[in-house]
């Protein structure tokens, strides 16, 4: 199995699903991505460059053979789809003890899946599914001799890239569980002619050791301007930051009333980081070097289809289908001309 993992496909996870369950697949993908940890996940819309020009059948056979974990969303739709059945035939050949992580919708029965096979039932429980998948991955890695770095180890390794004096000081700050020498000040609420219009959907503490991180999800009305969205982002930032004083804060902004809304797994308005130098990854550096509030900044990524209704966020299934068809088309074209990819 170690030799298998060292092959070209080095993904931690691959997700197999029917197009009708695209929202569920995307929710699982996003939930794992939002967890702490550097997890690689095959999700066709994110892998366009790798798929183009490939032999589609060979590519997916290698993918589902050599990914460390395969997440399968089992449904009545999955049973009916020709491409899903092709993927399932490959997955069934994996070792019995590490065949897949089955997520079942309803009481579907799948040929080749024993009745006593333990599965997780889907009930909008994205966080639970993501946690289970990561636990399975880490357990599998340990079994074959792969030791994944913890967040604490990553912090120390990052610090070792600094000067020797800074390493000693930074390491001691973490080990001694010290607080900031100069506490962070409150930030001002935004001013202007706009009104607060967001609702906080969830608040999650992603802290470890003495480094404090928070993840917030908020819901906005439809048809707000970018200025109004920014106003609400900064208002929410002030509200949360002044209460909790995290070393980094990320806000995922949704609009459940907007036409481009699919689920709360992938933001459809914006994502905003409020952190040292506008970089979520610099939370540790901000703590270690006692960076003051004036070194914090926002970094905002907008989803343009919320503001321009003529634009459309392609669904995961639409992108995956286009890429697969293009790959297969190229394969047949090269076969007909006598060329091999």
Residue, then its C-alpha position, 0 to 999 in steps of 0.5 A: x500500500x505504501x508503494x500505491x500511495x507514492x504513485x502519481x495520484x497522492x490524494x487523501x480523499x476522492x469523492x464518488x457521487x451522482x450528479x443529483x447529489x452535487x450539493x452534498x458532495x460539495x458540502x463534504x468537500x468544503x467541510x473537510x477543506x475548512x478543517x485544520x489540516x492540509x488535506x488533498x481532495x479530488x473534486x473535478x471542478x478544482x482539477x481541470x488542468x489535471x483532467x484535460x487531455x487525459x484518458x478519462x477511464x484510466x485517470x479515474x481508475x487510478x484515482x479511485x485505486x490509489x486515493x488513501x480514502x474514497x468517500x462514496x455518496x450512495x443513493x438511488x441516483x448513484x445506482x442508475x448512473x452509468x459513470x457512477x456504476x463504473x466508479x463503483x466497480x473500481x472502488x469494489x476492488x479496493x482492499x476490504x478493510x479500506x474500501x470506502x467511507x459510505x454515506x447513504x441517502x435513504x435506504x438504498x441498497x447497492x450491489x456489492x455492498x454487504x448488508x452488514x457494512x457500517x455506513x454513515x447516514x446523511x442528514x445535513x451532517x457535514x461537520x460530522x462526516x468531515x470529522x469521521x473522514x479525517x479520523x479514518x484517514x489519520x488511522x489509515x496513515x498511522x497503520x501504514x507508517x505515515x505520521x501526519x504533523x499536528x498543528x502544534x508541530x507545524x507551528x514549531x516548524x514554521x518558527x524554526x525558519x526564523x532566527x535562532x533568538x526568535x525561535x527560543x522566544x516564540x517556543x517559550x510563549x507557546x509552552x508557557x501558555x502566555x498571554x499577549x504582552x499588549x492585549x488587542x484593542x477593540x476595532x471600530x464599527x463601520x460608518x455609513x448609510x447602511x444598516x446591519x442586515x446579517x444573521x449569524x448562522x454558526x460560530x466555531x472555535x478553531x483554536x489550538x494551544x494559546x492561538x485563538x482562531x474563529x470561523x463564522x458563517x453569516x446569512x445576508x439578504x439578496x441584492x445587496x451591493x458590494x459596499x453593503x456586503x463589506x459594511x456587514x462584513x466589517x460590522x460582524x467582524x467588530x461584533x465578534x472580534x471585540x468580544x473574543x479578541x481572536x488571533x485570526x477570524x474568518x467569515x463565510x458569507x451566504x445569502x440563502x435567498x439568492x438564486x445562486x445559493x446551493x447550501x451552507x457548505x460553499x459561500x455564495x457571497x464572499x469570504x473574509x479574513x481578518x488577521x495579521x497582514x490580512x492572512x489567516x495563516x499568520x495568526x501564530x506569527x501575530x501572537x508570537x510577535x505581539x503584533x498590534x491591531x494596526x497590523x491586522x487587515x481584511x482580505x475579502x474574496x467575492x463570488x461575482x454571481x451574487x452581484x451579477x445575476x447574469x453570471x452563474x456558479x457552475x455546479x460541481x456536477x456540470x463541471x465534472x461532466x464537461x471535463x469527463x466528456x472532454x477527456x473521453x472525446x480527446x481519447x477517442x479522437x487520438x485513437x481514431x488518428x492513431x495517437x496515444x496520450 
